[in-house]
Amino acid sequence: MSADSYSTDPSDTPEASGPDQVRELATIPSIEVISRAAVMLMSAAAEKIGPEAGGDEQYRDLPEARTLITALAGLVVAASPDLGVHRKPIRDGLKALQLAFREASAFPDEPGEGPGEKLTGPPRA
C-alpha cells in the first residue's frame, strides 16, 4: 500500500475508536446507519460504473460495481419495511445504478440477471 492511500484524518486513527466513539454510534438511529450505508454503497458503485453513473472512466471496474450493487440490493430488500420516507429515494438510486450498469456493460446481462436483480427484479426504465 502506498503512503498516499493512508488517511491523514486524526479521527481515523485506532486511538480514536475508543469507548466514546462506541457510545456515539449507540446514539445514532438505525435508519440513519442504514441510510448512510446505502449512500456509501451507491457512491462507490457509481464511481466503479464510470461516466454512465457520474463516475470517472479511470475508476471503471464493472465486477466491483456488480458486487456493490448486489450488496445495496440486499440491504434495500432487507431494510425496506423499516426505511419509511427513505425507501423511495434509496430504491430509485438502486434502480438508476442498475440501469447505468446495464448501459456501461459491453454485453449487458439478461433481464433479471444483472447486479441485484435476483433480489429486486429487473429495473424498468
HELIX and SHEET records of a PDB file:
HELIX    1   1 ALA A    3  SER A    5  5                                   3    
HELIX    2   2 PRO A   10  ASP A   12  5                                   3    
HELIX    3   3 PRO A   14  SER A   17  5                                   4    
HELIX    4   4 PRO A   19  ALA A   26  1                                   8    
HELIX    5   5 SER A   30  ILE A   49  1                                  20    
HELIX    6   6 PRO A   51  ALA A   53  5                                   3    
HELIX    7   7 GLU A   57  TYR A   59  5                                   3    
HELIX    8   8 LEU A   62  ALA A   79  1                                  18    
HELIX    9   9 SER A   80  ASP A   82  5                                   3    
HELIX   10  10 GLY A   84  HIS A   86  5                                   3    
HELIX   11  11 ARG A   87  ALA A  104  1                                  18    
HELIX   12  12 GLU A  117  THR A  120  1                                   4    
END                                                                             
